[in-house]
């Protein structure tokens, strides 16, 4: 299953987030919705290594994707239960290639 970022997800006011501390606004392309989790990245984070954010209600986290080891590493987690963490890790690992493809489609091949 290939995940494609649609223009509707990339552009438009519904995908724009203004950060109080970072200044300015960033488009938030959504890569995947699964089991109530929204997997996305911020358009102004293309200079960072490949990663994915996940959000569901008040729970949110960020994971770095290690392409060489085909693994992930938690960057942060807020309001996450152990079950949430297991579920998000499983979803990311099951969709690893599609997440990388979506990142490269949006930011270009920066590897």
N, C-alpha and C positions, 0 to 999 in steps of 0.2 A: 504494500500500500504506500504509494508515494504521496507525500504531503506537499501541497502547493500553497504558497501564500497568495491569496487573491488580492487584487487591487483594493477591494472593499476592506480587507483586513489591514492593508498597508497605509491607506490614505483615509482621510475623513475625520471629522471631529470626534467620533466615537472611539477612535484609536489614539487620541492625543492626550498625553498626560503632562501636566505642568507641575514641576517639582518646586516646592517652596524653598528648599535649601540649595538646589543645583542651579537654579536660574534657567529660564527658557522652558521650552516645551519639547517633548520627544514623542514621536509616533511609536506606538507599541504594537508591532506586528504579532498577531496570534498565530502560532504554529499548529496548535492542537488543542482540542477540547476533549477530555476523556474523564469519565467518572466524576464529573463536577469540577475537575481541575482544568484551569486555563494555563497553557504553556506558551510563553511569549519571551520576547527580548525587547530591549529599548533601542530605537533607531540611532541613538547617540553613543552606543557602546561597541561600535564596530572595531575600535582600536584595541579592545580587550580580547583575550583568547575566547574561543567558542564556549558559550555557556547558554543555559536556559533558566528562566524564572518560572515558577509554578505558583498559582494562587487559587485558593478556594476559601471563600468566606474570609475569616480573619487570619487564616493560615497562609504563610508564604515562605518560599525558599528559593535558593539559587544554587545551581550545580555547574561546575566546570566539566567540560567533556575532554577527556584525554584520548585523542585519536590514535596515538601509537599503541596504547595499552587497551584500547576499546573499553574504557572504564570511566566512571564519573567520581567527582569529589565534591562534597558539600562545601559551598562558600558561606552560606548562612541559612538559618531556619528560625522562623518566628511563629509561635503558637502552633507548633507541629507536634502531634502525638507520635508515638513510636509506629503506630499503624499508618498514619499519614506518611511518615518517612519511608516506610517499606513500600507503600503503594506508589509514591512518586518515583522512587528509585526504580521500581519494576517498570513503570510506564516509560521512563526515560531510556532505560536499557533496551526495552522492546522496540522503541522507536528511534534508536540512536542514529542510524543512517539517515532517516528522514529529517531529523532535527538538524544534522550537519548539512544536509542538502538545502534545507530552508534557510539556514544561516548564510551559506555560500550564494544562494540565489539572491538574497537581500543585500548582503554586503559585498558580494563578489568573492572570488577565490583569493583569500588573503593568506593562504598557507604557504 
